[in-house]
């Protein structure tokens, strides 16, 4: 079994909804007994809370601005250490984050983790994610983990392009060949569970096959 499953994609691509849909299916199919979700945002916030002299970030309306970008690698190293400690038989840990350079970001994870990982890359074009990001915050009014907004200027400057998308647009095989772990693409351009279900079901079948082959 693969104990680690990465959920990667821009803010607003649908990671939270897809996590819910995938774990619902995996529970029904008894693929694992327990599922845990690790989002990098709370860890980033922990580091910002310690940055009381604002050497690494600035607060701004609707969120924050990173001024020391080494912090995003530091966050993933912390995630790596935490998931190693959380690994347990019959437990699948989903690791969720967004970056503009995933090949670089994944270097923060040890070979011990990557060799036991699957990657789900959730694709939705920039403009779709940008609009969802704004709508999500407006609807939930910042009340939970999934409603934290990425400031519009950060979406434009940091998340507008990412290396996985560039490879995918060349060909899916090119992306899979470059990935440091087995990779499955989920197309989330459509919004809503009903519209997403065929794509998630297809990804879930591929995921289950890979888990079965590894067992």
C-alpha positions in Angstrom: 0.0 0.0 0.0 1.1 3.6 -0.6 0.8 5.3 2.8 1.4 8.8 1.3 -0.8 10.5 -1.3 0.1 14.0 -2.5 -2.7 16.3 -3.5 -1.1 19.0 -5.6 -2.6 21.9 -7.5 -3.3 25.7 -7.4 -5.4 27.3 -4.7 -9.0 26.9 -5.9 -8.3 23.8 -8.0 -10.6 21.7 -5.8 -8.2 19.8 -3.5 -10.6 19.8 -0.6 -13.6 18.5 -2.5 -11.6 15.9 -4.3 -10.1 14.7 -1.0 -13.6 14.2 0.4 -14.8 12.3 -2.7 -11.7 10.1 -2.8 -11.7 9.2 0.9 -15.4 8.4 0.7 -14.8 5.9 -2.1 -11.6 4.5 -0.5 -13.5 3.9 2.8 -16.3 2.1 0.9 -13.8 -0.1 -0.8 -11.9 -0.8 2.5 -8.6 0.3 0.9 -7.5 1.5 4.3 -8.9 1.9 7.8 -7.8 5.4 8.5 -7.3 8.6 6.4 -5.4 11.7 7.5 -5.1 15.0 5.7 -2.1 17.2 6.2 -2.4 20.7 4.7 0.7 22.9 4.7 -1.2 26.1 5.4 -1.5 25.6 9.3 2.2 24.9 9.5 3.0 28.0 7.5 0.7 29.9 9.9 2.6 28.5 12.9 5.8 29.8 11.5 4.3 33.2 10.7 2.9 33.4 14.3 6.5 32.9 15.6 7.7 35.6 13.2 6.6 38.4 15.5 9.1 40.9 14.1 7.9 40.3 10.5 11.2 39.2 9.1 9.6 36.6 6.9 6.2 37.9 6.1 3.8 40.9 6.1 0.2 40.9 6.9 -2.3 42.3 4.4 -6.0 42.4 3.8 -7.4 38.9 3.2 -4.1 37.1 4.0 -0.4 37.7 4.1 2.6 38.3 1.9 5.7 36.1 2.1 8.9 38.1 2.1 11.4 35.2 2.8 10.5 32.5 0.4 12.8 29.9 2.0 9.9 29.5 4.5 7.9 27.5 2.0 10.7 24.9 1.7 11.0 24.9 5.5 7.3 24.1 5.8 7.5 21.1 3.5 10.5 19.7 5.5 8.4 19.9 8.6 5.5 18.1 6.8 8.0 15.4 5.8 9.1 14.8 9.4 5.5 14.8 10.6 4.2 12.3 8.1 7.0 9.9 8.8 6.0 9.9 12.5 2.3 9.5 11.5 2.9 6.5 9.2 0.9 3.5 10.4 -0.4 0.2 9.0 -3.8 0.7 7.2 -3.5 4.5 7.4 -3.3 6.7 4.3 -1.9 10.2 4.7 -2.9 12.8 2.2 -0.4 15.7 1.8 -1.9 18.8 0.3 -0.1 21.9 -0.9 0.3 24.3 -3.9 3.5 25.6 -5.4 4.7 27.2 -8.6 7.5 24.6 -9.0 6.5 21.2 -7.8 9.7 19.4 -9.0 11.7 21.7 -6.7 9.2 21.5 -3.8 9.2 17.7 -3.8 12.9 17.7 -3.2 12.1 18.7 0.4 10.7 15.2 0.9 13.1 12.3 1.7 13.5 9.3 -0.6 12.0 7.3 2.3 8.8 9.2 1.8 8.8 9.5 -2.0 9.3 5.8 -2.6 6.1 5.1 -0.7 4.1 8.0 -2.4 1.5 8.5 -5.1 1.0 12.0 -6.5 -2.4 13.3 -7.6 -2.0 16.5 -9.7 -5.3 18.4 -9.8 -5.5 20.5 -13.0 -7.6 23.6 -13.5 -6.5 26.6 -15.5 -5.3 29.7 -13.6 -8.4 31.9 -14.3 -10.7 29.2 -13.0 -8.7 28.8 -9.8 -8.5 32.6 -9.4 -12.3 33.0 -9.5 -12.9 30.0 -7.2 -10.4 31.4 -4.7 -12.4 34.6 -4.4 -15.8 32.9 -4.4 -14.7 30.4 -1.7 -13.7 33.1 0.7 -16.8 35.2 0.1 -19.1 32.2 0.7 -17.4 30.9 3.8 -16.3 34.2 5.2 -13.0 32.8 6.3 -14.6 30.5 8.8 -12.6 27.3 8.3 -9.3 25.9 7.0 -10.6 25.5 3.4 -11.7 29.1 3.1 -8.4 30.9 3.6 -7.9 33.2 0.7 -4.7 33.7 -1.3 -4.5 37.4 -2.0 -5.2 38.2 -5.7 -1.7 39.7 -6.3 -0.1 36.5 -4.9 -2.3 34.4 -7.2 -1.0 36.5 -10.1 2.7 36.6 -9.1 3.2 33.2 -7.7 0.5 30.7 -8.8 -0.2 31.9 -12.4 2.2 29.3 -13.8 3.5 26.0 -12.5 5.9 23.5 -13.8 3.5 20.5 -13.6 1.0 22.4 -15.8 3.6 23.3 -18.3 4.6 19.6 -18.6 1.0 18.4 -18.7 0.2 20.8 -21.6 3.0 19.2 -23.5 1.7 15.7 -22.8 0.6 13.7 -19.8 3.3 11.2 -20.4 5.9 14.0 -20.2 4.6 15.0 -16.8 4.5 11.4 -15.5 8.0 10.9 -16.7 9.3 13.9 -14.8 7.5 13.1 -11.6 9.6 11.7 -8.7 6.7 9.3 -7.8 3.9 7.7 -9.7 1.4 10.4 -10.8 -2.3 10.5 -11.7 -3.9 13.6 -13.2 -7.4 14.8 -12.2 -9.0 17.3 -14.5 -11.0 19.6 -12.2 -12.1 22.3 -14.7 -15.7 21.4 -13.9 -17.1 22.6 -10.6 -19.3 20.6 -8.1 -19.3 17.0 -6.9 -21.7 15.8 -9.6 -19.6 17.2 -12.4 -16.4 16.0 -10.9 -17.5 12.5 -10.1 -16.5 10.8 -13.4 -13.0 12.3 -13.2 -12.6 11.4 -9.6 -13.9 7.9 -10.1 -11.4 7.4 -13.0 -8.6 8.6 -10.8 -9.7 6.5 -7.9 -9.7 3.3 -10.0 -6.1 4.1 -11.2 -5.1 4.8 -7.6 -6.6 1.5 -6.4 -4.9 -0.4 -9.1 -1.5 1.1 -8.1 -2.2 0.3 -4.4 -3.2 -3.2 -5.4 -0.1 -3.8 -7.5 2.1 -2.6 -4.6 0.5 -4.8 -2.0 
